[in-house]
Amino acid sequence: MEPGIIVEFIEAKRLMTGVVHRVKAGKMLVLAETDREISLTLNRVLGHAGPVLNPALSRAEQMKAVREAAARRKALAEKLNLAELWELLEGEGAEFSYQALAELALPGRTGPDEVSAVFRAVFDDGLFFKGRLELAVRQSAEQIEQTRLNRERERQQEEELAKGAAWLQRIWADETPDPPPSRDRVVEVLKAMAVFGPDAPDHKWGQKLLERAELGKDPLKPFQLLVKMGEMSRHENLDLIRCQINTVFPQSVLTETEALIKNAAWLEENRRDLTGLPTMTIDSRGSEDFDDAISLTDDDGRLVLGVHITDVAALVRPESFLELEARSRATSIYMTDQRITMLPALIVDEVLSLREGEERPALSLLARLQPDGTVEDFEFCSSLIRVKHRLSYPEVDENVHQDPMLSRLFQLSQAMQKRREAAGALVVPLPTLSVYLQADGQIGVSLIHWNQPGRAMVTEFMVLANCLGARFLAESGAPGLYRYQDEPSQRLIEGPLSEADLFSCLLQRRYFNRVGWGLEPKPHSGLGVGLYTNLTSPLRRYIDLLIQRQIKHLVSGQGPFYSAEEIAQRLMEIEPVLKRAFEVQSRRRRYWLYRYLEAQGSKEYEALLLQKLPHRWRVFITPLMLETDLSVNRDLGLEPGQEVRLRLKKADARQDVLRFELA
């Protein structure tokens, strides 16, 4: 290659013409037709170099000559009929030089312009010949047909993209345009992007769609568009879709439920008539799904505490549609704006709910106790009960010191708690923040105090029932599921705590070990009991239903219903489901709390410093019972346990963002 010669090369997928200015050490400096100097290696230059320009020409004159050459070659290329050339070469082989093709297609003198014209035509067309730098490869008829099909598909995709983008642009502008033919696909892609983000199957195409609509790369745009379309609500729970949570029951389950209820097989079971006991339910106001009730009577000077659990196993038959659906759900999910039950509402709220004044089948625990809470003996039995009184937690709290029965129950529960604390239980009385929707749609928050009489006594009696259920299984030698918790890695406190000991409660909580499930009996250190299971909520938790069925079979003298292998299999199936359900429930609660905070503006809150971390503090927002991070970029002499005031800086529920700053 010599200075002044016209060359051609590929740059950014475009054929360029230029003139060589300088050649040195295997590289050349070329003035391209764009009037830009480009450094090229020799192997990037195409084979049809020439002609050579007069080196005395000025840069402007050289540029004019280069552009004229490019124009001539382009004009020649447009005259070529590659379809005819393809037919002429039938049976002549597959690979051809551009020189040979130029001699065949353009009669007369064959120079750099003619060779370049053929290269350009092949390069731009890409149908009849596949262009390489040195050779053109003649395509077969099958290859040509496939290329045509691919191009038609690309054309349709481009049309789909253009029309979809135009539609989204108008939707974003709050117009109501007619949807394009690809509406359903666009909506499904946007839904996947809203739920799964970059992991959505067609995220790349969806992002291209949004960019074509000039809506940018904001990850919230797909969701916002869906809200504008009416495909999703402003408060859509995307986690339900992401975690594949069923919100409706299959018709097969509903049909079977109606048939089982109509049959009422439990009425034929041998049950102890306990309808005469002074049985009561204690639950939240507005609750309808009552699955436990309590009673207290005297028997020759001894207290007999009854914990009566609705007999779900009597209705839900093993391996029925109802059973399989309950197993697949594993638990009910309670959220601020929605309740997703494990069993159909007809069962949960009506047929098996322990409603006041109505007879219900139950699995009853009757425990004989000393006044200090010592268990002398106990038994489980299949029973028939009738709730005499339906009480709410506030009603119990208000009347506990005036009503003799409530007073005795409360005193007994306190004695039982003291026994557990003496056995090492770590009762950390932290309130829970309840986030709820009011009748007018406004979001409200309130603290639930677990040490109030109503909740404290119900908690204690359910702990006893679960503990004795585990003990019954272990003493029977039957397979079971046991809830356990190893000793905390460090005990910071001894004896009872109160809500006033907030920092101590929070600090001790950090050293707790995880609670787990196992087939072997193990202590639950947090509760201060040697054995523990879950039995008291079979309407809401599948494990409780499983344990209830196992105990019922043992009580009836039939032996265990489940083998250890079957229980292990059930646990393996439902643990991932429980994890997903807990995640959905927690994230939804956080969503509504953040929505509440969005409306509060830059309000100030009392907080407690917990732990110093690099460039931040772990803090506890006391009125919200919320642990979060606080960015601190300088040393302010802060200490763990110190009380501070924080100001809300930003709350964004949809983006799951919450930030505070020192007030």
N, C-alpha and C positions, 0 to 999 in steps of 0.2 A: 504494500500500500504506500502511495506517495502523496505528499501534500497536493491539494487541488483536485483530487479525484472525488467524484460524486459516489456516495455509498448509501445503502439503506440498512435499517436495523429495526428491531422491535423494542419499543419503549412503552411500558405501562399498557401492554396489550394493543398497542397502536403501531402501524407501520409508518416509520419516519424516514424522510430523505434528508441528507446533509452533505457537507463538503469537509474533507479532511484538512485540518490546519497543521497538525503536527503529529509525528509518529516517534515514539521513544519507548524502548524496553518492553516491547510487546503490547503497548497501549497507544491509543491515538486520541487526539482531541478533535472533536467533530463539531462544526457549527451546524446545528439542526435547522430545519425549515421554520421552527418556532423562534428563530433568532436567539437561541440559547446554546451555550457551549456545553458539550457533554463528553465525559471521559469514557471511552469504551475499550474493552479488550478485543483483540483481533477476531476471536471466535464468535463475537456477537454480530459481526458484519455479514450480510448476505452475499452470496456468490456473484451477483450481477453488478459489479462495480463499474463505474464509468458514466459518462466520459470524464476527461481531465480538463479542468478549467485553467485559464491563464492565471498563473500566480500573481500577476501584476494587477489583477482586478481588485477593486476596493471591496470592503466587507459588504456594502450595500449592493454592489454589482454581483458579488458571489451569492448573496441571499436571493436576489432576483432570479439568477440562473437556477438555483436549487428549487425555488418555488415553481418556476416554469417547467422544470423536469418533472416535478411531482404532479403538476396539473396534467401534463401530457400523458403520463403513465396512468393516472386515474381515468382519463378520458378513454384511453385504449382499453383499460380493464372493463369499463362499462359496456363496450361493444362486444366483448367476448360472450359466446354462447357455450357455457360449460356443459349443458345437457347434450348438445350435438357432439362436442369433443369427447364426452364420456361414451357416447354410442359409437363413435369412430374407432375407439380403442378397444372395443369388445373383442376379446380373445388375444389381445396383444400383450398381455402381462398385467402386472399390478402396480409397479413403481416406474415413474417417469421423471426425468430431469425437467426443470422449468424451461431450459433451452430447447429441449425436444418438443415440449408442448407448445412453445412459442412458434417454432418453425412450422408446426402442423396447423395451428390456429390462426396465425397471422402471416399470410404469404408475403414474400418479399424479403427485404433485408431484416435480419434478426439481430438486434443490438440490445444494450442494457434497458432501453425503454420498453421493448417488447417482452423481454424476460421478466422485467418488473411488473408489467401489466398482468401477465399470467399469474405471477406470485400473488399479486394483490387480489385478483379475481378468486383464486383458490382460497386465500386467507380469509376474505370477506364472506365467501359463500359457504364453505365447509360442508356442503351436501354431497356433491358428486366426487370430490377428491378431498382427502385428508392431507392438509399441508404440513410438511416438515421443512426444516431450514434448507435442506439440499434437494429433497425429492417430494413429489406429489404422489400419494397412494390412491389409486382408483378404488372407489368403494363398490361393494357388491350391491345388487338390487335390494337384497334384504337389509343391508346396512342403511341404504338410502331411505327405505320405507320406515325403518326404526327411527332414523333421525327426524323424518317428517312428523312421525307420531310424537316424538319428544318435543319438537318445536311447537306443535299444536297444543300439547299439554302446558308448556311454558307460557304460550300466549293466553290460554285460558286462566292460568294461575295469575298472570299479570293483570288480566281483566278483573278477576276476582279480587285481587289486591286493590286495584284502583277504585272499583265500585264500593268495596267494603270500607276503604279509607274515607271516601267521600261521604258515605253514610255516617260513619263515626264522627266526622267533623261536624256534621249538622246536628247529630245527637248531642254532642258536647255544647253546641250553641243553643241548646234547649228548643230545637225545632223538632217537628214530627214528620220526618221524611218517609217515603215508602221504602221498605227494606229491600236490599239487593237479594238476588237468588241465593247467595251464599250466607244469608242471615244466620241460619242455624249453626253453621260451622263457626262463624265469627263469634257468636254468643258462647258456644262451647269452649272455644279457645280462650276467650276472655275469662270465663269461669275458672278454667284450669289455671290461668295466670294469677287470678285473684286468690286462689286457694293455695297453689303450690309454688308461686313465684318463678324463679329461674329453673326450677325442676319440672315445670309443666312440660308435657310431651311436645307441644307445638309452640314453645315459648319464642323460638327464633322467628317463626312466621308471624306470631302475634306482635312481637316487638317491631318487626318491619311494618306491619299494618299500622301500629300507633305512630311510628315515625312518619309514614306516608301521610297520615292524617294530621301531622304537625302537632302531636300531643306529647312528644318527648319520651323520656325513659322513666318517669315517675312510677314506682311500683304500685302506687295507689290508683293510677288511672284506670286499669281494667275494672276494679271494683266500683269506682265512681261512675264509669260508663254504664255498668250493669244496673246501678241504682237509678240512673237517669232513664234507662230503658224500661224500668219496672220489673226487671228480671231478679233483682235482689232488693231487700229492704235496707234501709240505712243502718239497721242494727243486725244485719245478717250474721248468723253464727257460722263462720267459715270453718271452724274447727270440727263441726259435725260432719262436714263434707270430707275434710282432710283425713279425719280418723275413721271415716265410714261408719258413723253411728246411726243405727236404724231409729227413726222417729215414729214410724207407724208399724202396726202388726200385720203380718200376712193374713189373708182371708182364711187360710186353713187353720190358723191359730184361733181366730175369732169364732169360727164355726165350731171348732172343737170345744172352746171355752163354754159356749152356750149349751152344748150337749152335756158337758160334764156338770154344769150347774143344775141343769134340769134333772139329771140323774140323781144328784145329791147322795152319792154313795156313802159319804161319811156318816149319814144318819143310821146306817146299818152296822157301823162298827161298834164294838164293845167299849163303851165310854163311861167313865165315872161321872156321875151327875154332880157338878159343882156349881150349879146355877144359884144355889142358896147363899154362896159366899158373898161378902160385901166387897165386890170387885169394882175397881175404878181404873180408868185410863187417865194418864197425865201427859199432855203433849202441848205443842204450840197451838196458839189460836189459829183457826182456819184449817188445821190438819184434818184430813179425811181418812188417811191410810194408817189406822191404828193396828199395829201388829203385836203389841204387848199390853198387859194389864196386871195390876197387883192387888193383893188382898192381904189382910192381917187378922188373924183370929187367935183365941187362947185355947190350949189343949192341956188341961190339968196343970195350969200354971206356967206352961211353956208357950212361947210365941210361935205361931205357925205362919210363916211368910209364904204367900203364894205368888209365883211369877208365871203368868199364863200367856203362852205364845200361840198366836193363831196357827191352826194346823194346815199349813199350805200343802204339806205332803199328802194330805187326805184328798185333795182335789187334783193336784198336779201329778199325774201318773208318770212313772219312769219311761223314758224314751218316747213319750207322746210329743205331738207338735208343740204343745205348751212348754214341756220340759226342755226340749231342744232350743226353743226360742229364748227361754230364761237363761239357759246355759250360755248361749251365744252373746247375750247382753251382760250377764254376770252380776249386774248391779243396776239399781235405779240411779239416775243422775238428776240432782237438784240444782237448778240454776236460778238466777234472779228473775229471768223472764220466761222460763220454761221448765217443765218437769218431764223427764223421759223415764217411764216406769219399766221395771224388769218384766212385769206381768201386766196384762190388759187392765184398764181402769175399772172395768166391771168387777174384777176380782179384788183389786187393790183397795178401791174406795167403797165397795158395797158388800159383795158376797162374803169375803173373808176379813173385812175390816171389823174390829171389835167395837161395834157401834152400841151406844147406850140403849139398853132395853131389849136387845135382840140376842137370841141364842146363837152361839158360834162354837164350832169344834176347836179344840185347843190341845196343845201339849203343855201340861201343867207341871211346874216344879213346886213341891210342897216341902219346905225346909223348916225343921224345928230348931229354934234358936234360943239361946240364953240372952238376957237383956244386954249383955256386953257384945253381942254379935257372934258368939261362938256357935258353930253349927254342930248340933248333937247328932242329927241324922237327917236324911232327905230321901225323897223318891220322885221319880218322873212317872206320869200317867197320862194316857189319852183321856180327854175330858170333854164335857159340855159345860160352857159357862155363859153367864149373862151379866154384862157390865151394868152396874147399878148407877154409877156416877161418871160423868165425863167432865174432867177438870183441865184447865189450862195452867201453864206454869205460873202466870201472874196470879191466878185465883188461889193456887196453893201458897204462894209467897205471902199473899195478903191474909190468909186464914190459918196458917200453920200453927199459930200459938193460941187460936181460939177453938179450933175444931179438935176434939180429943183424938180421933183416928189419925188425922194428919200429924198431930203433935207426936203421937207414938211412933208413927212411921219415920218422922224426921229424927227423933231421938235414936231410933234403931239404926238408921243410916249413918248417923254421926259416929255411933259406937263401932259400926263396921268399918268405917273409914279409918278410925283411930287404930283398929287392929291391923289394917293393911299398912298404915304408916309405920307401926311398930315392927312390921315384918320387912321394912325397907322400901315401901312404896314411895315414889317421888311424885307427889301430887302438886303439879305446877298450875296454879289457878289463874291462868291467863284468860282474860275475856276474849271473845271472838267478835269481829265486826260483821254485822249482818247488813247486807246491801239489798234493798228491796225496791219494788216499784209501787208507788202509791196509786190510789184510785184515779187521780187526775193525770197519771202518767209521769209525774215527777219522781226523781230518784231520792230515796231516803236511806239513811244509815243509822244504826244504833248498835250499842254494845250488848252482847249476850254474856251475862255473868254466870259462870258455871258453878259458883259457890253459893248461889241463891238456893233456898230450901227446895223448891220444886225440882229443879234440874239436878241438884246434888243428890237427892234421895233416889230419883229414877236412875241416875248413873250408878249409884252404889248397888241397887237391886239388880240391875242388868249385869254388872260385874260379877255379882254372886252367882247369877244363873249361868253365865258363861263359864265361870270357874267350876261350878258343880257339874255342868255338862261335860267338861273336859275330864273331870275326875271320874265321872260315871263311865265314860268310854275307856279310860285307862284301867280302872278296876275291873271292867268287864273283859279286858284283853282284846277288845275289838279295835280294828283300824279306825283312825280318826285323823282330823286335821287340828293342829295345835298352833296357836298364836304365841310367839315367844319374843322376848327382848333380852339380850345379854346385858350384864351390868354396865353402867356408864363408864366410859374410860376414866372419868374422874368425878368423884362426889364432892361438890362444893358446899352442899347444905345437908343438914341433918334435921329431922323433925318437920312439922308443918310450916307451910308458907302462906302468905296472904297476898292479895293483889298489890298491896303497898310495897311488897318486896320485888318490884318489877325488874330491877337490874339483876338481882340474884336469880330470878326465874329465867330470864333470858340467857344469862350466862350458863346456868346449869343445863338448859336445853341444848346448848351447843355440844355438850359431851354425851348426849344420849346416843345409844346405838340404834340402828334401824330395827324396826319391828318386822318380823318375818313369819312365814308359814312353814311348817314341817310335819312329817308324819310321826315323829317321835316326841313324846311329852318332854317339854322343857319349861323352865320358869319364865315368867314375864316380870322382869325386874321393875319396870316402871309402875306396874300395878301392885307389886308386892305379893304376887300369888305364885304358887308352885306350878299350876297348870291353868291353861286358858284356851278357849275356842270362841267361835262366834255362832250363836244359836238364836238370839233374840229378835232378829229382823228378817224372817224368811220371805216377807213380802218384797223386801228391797234388795236382799243379797243372796246370791245363789249358794254361797258357802253355807249360810245359815240353813237354807233349805236342805242341802246335802246332809248336814249334821243332824237336823231334825229327823230326817228319814232314817238315818242310822240309829239314833236313839229310840225312835218308835219301834223299830224292828226288834231291838234288844229288849225293850220293855214288854213287848208282846210274846217274848219267848221264842221268836223265830231265828234268833241269832243275827249277826251283822248282815246288812243288806249289801254293803260294798266291801270288796276286798281291798287290801293295801294298794295293789296295782291299779285298781279302778280309781281309787281316790287320788293317787299320784298322777294318773292320766288327766283327771278332771282339773287338778291344780295346774298342771302344765298348760291346759287349754285356756283357763280363765285368767291366769295372772297377767298375760299381756293385755287382755281386754280390760281388766281392772286398772291397769296403768294408764291406758288410753282414756278411760272414763274419768279418772282422777285428773288427768291433764286437761281434758275438756272442761270439767267443772271448775278447776282452779283458774284457768285462763278466762273463763266467762265471768267469774266473780271479779277478777281483776279488771276486765273490760268495763263492767258497770261501775266499779269504783272509780276508774279513771274518767268515765263519762261524768260521774258526779263531781269530780274534782275540776273537770273542764269548766263547769258552770260556776265554780267558786272563785275563779280569778286568782289574783296574787294574794291569797289568804295566808296568814301566819299560823303555825302549828307548834305545839310543844314537842320536843324530841329528846331522846336519850342517846348519848354517844356509846357505842358498843365496842368497836374495834378499829384501831388505826391501821390502814393499809397504804401502800404506795400511792400518793397523790389523792387519797380519798379516805373517808371514814365510813364505816358501816354504822347506820343510825336506825333508831326505832321511833317512828312517828306515833306517839302515844295515843292521841284521840282516834287514830285510824288503825291501830294495832298492826302497823305495816313496817316491815324491815326493808330498807333500801340503801342505796349508796349516795354519798354526798361528796362532790368534788371539792377539794381544798388544795389550793396551789401554794399556800405558804404556811409557815408554822405559827399558829395562833395560841400555842400553849394549851391546847385542849387535852382533856384526860378522859379515859373510859369511865363511864358512870355519870359524867357531867351532863346536866340538863341545859339545852340550848333552845333557841327559837329559830325555826326555819320558815322561809317564805317559798310558796309554790312558784316555780319558775316556768315550767311547761308541763302540760298533761295532754296527751294525745292517745285516746283509747284505741283507735284503729291501727295506729303504728306501734302500740304497746310501749309508749315513751312516757316516763315520769321523771322530772328533775326538780330538785329543791336547791335553795341557796341559803346561806346564813342570813338571818334578818338583821 
